[in-house]
């Protein structure tokens, strides 16, 4: 377990990632077996920002910080594995990182219409107990 360090890619700012435990279980806690199948890289905020700007300038495509890390990792892997093909997936829309993306690429990301529609809706708050049965009852009443 390590201390969390704040980065542009906040979902990766985890000192004790729960998914790592799950991955280790798949490998019967054999780190050497895992290392045969898994490669990991890390990148700093400067590298993340630079690739976001570069991809936008070259391809008119806005990466979010998490997608930028995935793209950087794929490119790094390909540097060490000649001829390797790859796909990276971005699981967040740049709008999730509105201020960060604007600051890095110099303009605001377009707001998807699906998000615009949500922003127009009235916000509602419902207080409830922390009991699962109460949550279940509330949710089943909605359908």
C-alpha positions as CSV (number, residue, x, y, z in Angstrom):
1,X,0.0,0.0,0.0
2,X,1.3,3.4,-1.0
3,X,0.1,6.9,-0.3
4,X,-2.2,8.4,-3.0
5,X,-0.6,11.0,-5.3
6,X,-2.9,13.4,-7.0
7,X,-2.6,13.4,-10.8
8,X,-4.7,14.4,-13.8
9,X,-5.9,10.8,-14.0
10,X,-7.7,10.7,-10.7
11,X,-9.2,7.2,-11.1
12,X,-5.6,6.0,-11.1
13,X,-4.7,7.8,-7.9
14,X,-5.2,4.7,-5.8
15,X,-2.6,3.6,-3.2
16,X,-4.2,0.2,-2.7
17,X,-6.1,-0.7,-5.9
18,X,-8.9,-3.3,-5.2
19,X,-8.6,-4.6,-8.8
20,X,-5.0,-5.7,-8.2
21,X,-6.2,-8.1,-5.5
22,X,-8.7,-9.6,-8.0
23,X,-6.0,-9.9,-10.7
24,X,-3.6,-11.6,-8.2
25,X,-6.3,-14.1,-7.3
26,X,-6.6,-15.1,-11.0
27,X,-2.8,-15.9,-10.9
28,X,-3.1,-17.7,-7.5
29,X,-1.0,-14.9,-6.0
30,X,2.0,-15.8,-8.2
31,X,3.5,-12.5,-9.1
32,X,6.0,-14.1,-11.5
33,X,3.2,-15.7,-13.5
34,X,1.4,-12.3,-13.6
35,X,4.6,-10.6,-14.9
36,X,4.6,-13.0,-17.8
37,X,1.2,-11.7,-19.0
38,X,1.0,-8.1,-17.7
39,X,3.1,-5.1,-18.5
40,X,2.7,-1.8,-16.6
41,X,3.8,1.7,-17.3
42,X,3.4,5.0,-15.5
43,X,3.3,8.5,-16.9
44,X,3.3,11.9,-15.3
45,X,0.9,14.8,-15.8
46,X,3.3,16.5,-18.2
47,X,3.3,13.4,-20.5
48,X,-0.5,13.1,-20.1
49,X,-1.0,16.7,-21.1
50,X,1.4,16.5,-24.0
51,X,-0.2,13.5,-25.6
52,X,-3.7,15.0,-25.1
53,X,-2.6,18.1,-27.0
54,X,-0.7,16.1,-29.6
55,X,-3.6,13.7,-30.4
56,X,-6.0,16.6,-30.5
57,X,-3.8,18.7,-32.8
58,X,-3.0,15.7,-35.1
59,X,-6.4,13.9,-35.2
60,X,-8.9,16.4,-33.8
61,X,-9.7,13.8,-31.1
62,X,-10.1,14.8,-27.5
63,X,-8.7,12.3,-25.1
64,X,-9.6,12.3,-21.4
65,X,-6.7,11.9,-19.0
66,X,-7.4,8.2,-18.4
67,X,-7.6,7.5,-22.2
68,X,-4.4,9.4,-22.6
69,X,-2.7,7.1,-20.2
70,X,-4.0,4.1,-22.1
71,X,-2.8,5.5,-25.4
72,X,0.6,6.3,-23.9
73,X,0.9,2.8,-22.5
74,X,0.0,1.2,-25.9
75,X,2.6,3.4,-27.6
76,X,5.3,2.5,-25.0
77,X,4.5,-1.2,-25.4
78,X,4.8,-0.9,-29.2
79,X,8.3,0.7,-28.8
80,X,9.5,-2.5,-27.0
81,X,7.5,-5.0,-29.2
82,X,8.2,-4.3,-32.8
83,X,5.2,-4.8,-35.0
84,X,2.8,-5.2,-32.1
85,X,-0.7,-4.0,-33.0
86,X,-3.0,-2.7,-30.3
87,X,-6.3,-1.2,-29.2
88,X,-6.8,1.1,-26.3
89,X,-10.2,2.0,-24.9
90,X,-11.3,5.1,-23.3
91,X,-14.0,4.6,-20.7
92,X,-14.6,8.3,-19.8
93,X,-15.8,11.2,-21.9
94,X,-13.6,14.3,-21.8
95,X,-16.6,16.2,-20.3
96,X,-16.0,14.3,-17.1
97,X,-12.7,16.3,-16.9
98,X,-14.2,19.5,-18.3
99,X,-11.8,22.0,-16.6
100,X,-8.7,19.8,-17.1
101,X,-9.4,19.2,-20.8
102,X,-10.1,22.9,-21.4
103,X,-6.9,23.9,-19.7
104,X,-4.8,21.4,-21.6
105,X,-6.2,21.7,-25.2
106,X,-7.3,25.3,-24.9
107,X,-11.1,25.0,-25.4
108,X,-14.1,23.5,-23.7
109,X,-15.1,20.0,-24.7
110,X,-18.5,19.8,-26.5
111,X,-21.3,18.9,-24.1
112,X,-23.0,15.7,-25.5
113,X,-26.8,16.2,-26.0
114,X,-27.5,13.4,-23.5
115,X,-25.6,15.3,-20.8
116,X,-27.3,18.6,-21.8
117,X,-30.7,16.9,-21.3
118,X,-29.6,15.8,-17.8
119,X,-28.4,19.2,-16.9
120,X,-31.9,20.7,-17.7
121,X,-33.6,18.3,-15.3
122,X,-34.6,19.2,-11.8
123,X,-32.2,17.8,-9.2
124,X,-33.9,15.8,-6.5
125,X,-32.5,14.4,-3.2
126,X,-34.0,11.6,-1.2
127,X,-32.9,10.9,2.3
128,X,-32.9,7.2,3.2
129,X,-31.5,4.8,5.7
130,X,-28.3,3.0,5.0
131,X,-30.1,-0.4,5.0
132,X,-30.1,-2.4,1.8
133,X,-33.8,-3.4,2.3
134,X,-34.8,0.3,2.3
135,X,-32.8,1.0,-0.8
136,X,-34.3,-2.0,-2.6
137,X,-37.8,-1.0,-1.6
138,X,-37.2,2.6,-2.9
139,X,-35.8,1.3,-6.2
140,X,-38.5,-1.2,-6.8
141,X,-41.1,1.5,-6.3
142,X,-39.6,3.5,-9.2
143,X,-40.3,0.8,-11.8
